[in-house]
Amino acid sequence: MKVTLRIAKGGTSLYVGAYDVTDAQSFGKMCADAWLKLAQQQLYKESSVGALMEHLENDVLDQLNGAMISVERAQ
């Protein structure tokens, strides 16, 4: 089934992606891909490698804390 994953926090969209989910494994891959994309967004925001290493792991968790995550059937 084609689905759209949306992650938003405080009215701001953090991530939107389209996926083909057929089982638990593909659902897990969808979630892992969203995590990776959020981490990549942080990579582009940081001014140095040191700053990135300091914030990388906690930043994704901080972004997702209190976020609204929805999965909808794509049309």
C-alpha positions as a Markdown table, in Angstrom:
| # | Residue | x | y | z |
|---|---|---|---|---|
| 1 | Met | 0.0 | 0.0 | 0.0 |
| 2 | Lys | 1.3 | 3.5 | -0.9 |
| 3 | Val | 1.4 | 5.7 | 2.2 |
| 4 | Thr | 2.4 | 9.2 | 3.1 |
| 5 | Leu | 4.4 | 9.8 | 6.3 |
| 6 | Arg | 4.0 | 13.2 | 7.9 |
| 7 | Ile | 5.9 | 14.5 | 10.9 |
| 8 | Ala | 5.0 | 18.0 | 12.3 |
| 9 | Lys | 5.6 | 19.8 | 15.4 |
| 10 | Gly | 4.0 | 23.0 | 16.6 |
| 11 | Gly | 2.3 | 23.5 | 13.3 |
| 12 | Thr | 5.6 | 23.2 | 11.3 |
| 13 | Ser | 6.2 | 20.4 | 9.0 |
| 14 | Leu | 9.4 | 18.5 | 9.8 |
| 15 | Tyr | 9.2 | 15.8 | 7.2 |
| 16 | Val | 6.9 | 14.4 | 4.5 |
| 17 | Gly | 7.6 | 11.3 | 2.5 |
| 18 | Ala | 5.9 | 8.7 | 0.3 |
| 19 | Tyr | 6.5 | 5.0 | 0.8 |
| 20 | Asp | 5.3 | 1.6 | -0.3 |
| 21 | Val | 4.5 | -0.3 | 3.0 |
| 22 | Thr | 3.5 | -3.9 | 2.7 |
| 23 | Asp | 4.7 | -5.4 | 6.0 |
| 24 | Ala | 6.4 | -4.7 | 9.3 |
| 25 | Gln | 9.8 | -4.7 | 7.7 |
| 26 | Ser | 8.9 | -2.0 | 5.1 |
| 27 | Phe | 7.2 | 0.0 | 7.9 |
| 28 | Gly | 10.4 | -0.1 | 9.9 |
| 29 | Lys | 12.4 | 1.0 | 6.8 |
| 30 | Met | 10.0 | 3.9 | 6.4 |
| 31 | Cys | 10.6 | 5.0 | 10.0 |
| 32 | Ala | 14.4 | 4.6 | 9.7 |
| 33 | Asp | 14.4 | 6.6 | 6.4 |
| 34 | Ala | 12.5 | 9.4 | 8.1 |
| 35 | Trp | 15.0 | 9.4 | 11.0 |
| 36 | Leu | 17.9 | 9.5 | 8.5 |
| 37 | Lys | 16.4 | 12.4 | 6.6 |
| 38 | Leu | 15.9 | 14.4 | 9.8 |
| 39 | Ala | 19.5 | 13.8 | 10.7 |
| 40 | Gln | 20.6 | 14.9 | 7.2 |
| 41 | Gln | 18.7 | 18.1 | 7.6 |
| 42 | Gln | 20.6 | 18.7 | 10.8 |
| 43 | Leu | 23.9 | 18.1 | 8.9 |
| 44 | Tyr | 23.2 | 20.9 | 6.5 |
| 45 | Lys | 22.3 | 23.3 | 9.4 |
| 46 | Glu | 25.5 | 22.8 | 11.4 |
| 47 | Ser | 28.5 | 25.1 | 10.9 |
| 48 | Ser | 31.2 | 22.5 | 11.7 |
| 49 | Val | 31.8 | 18.8 | 12.0 |
| 50 | Gly | 32.4 | 19.2 | 15.8 |
| 51 | Ala | 29.0 | 21.0 | 16.2 |
| 52 | Leu | 27.4 | 18.2 | 14.2 |
| 53 | Met | 28.8 | 15.4 | 16.3 |
| 54 | Glu | 27.8 | 17.2 | 19.5 |
| 55 | His | 24.1 | 17.6 | 18.4 |
| 56 | Leu | 23.4 | 14.8 | 16.0 |
| 57 | Glu | 22.0 | 12.1 | 18.2 |
| 58 | Asn | 20.0 | 14.2 | 20.6 |
| 59 | Asp | 18.7 | 16.6 | 17.9 |
| 60 | Val | 16.5 | 14.1 | 16.1 |
| 61 | Leu | 15.1 | 12.9 | 19.4 |
| 62 | Asp | 14.5 | 16.6 | 20.4 |
| 63 | Gln | 12.7 | 17.2 | 17.1 |
| 64 | Leu | 10.5 | 14.2 | 17.5 |
| 65 | Asn | 9.6 | 14.8 | 21.2 |
| 66 | Gly | 6.1 | 16.1 | 21.1 |
| 67 | Ala | 5.8 | 15.8 | 17.3 |
| 68 | Met | 2.7 | 14.6 | 15.6 |
| 69 | Ile | 3.4 | 11.6 | 13.3 |
| 70 | Ser | 0.8 | 10.5 | 10.9 |
| 71 | Val | 0.6 | 7.8 | 8.2 |
| 72 | Glu | -2.1 | 8.1 | 5.6 |
| 73 | Arg | -3.0 | 6.1 | 2.5 |
| 74 | Ala | -1.6 | 7.9 | -0.5 |
| 75 | Gln | -4.0 | 8.7 | -3.3 |
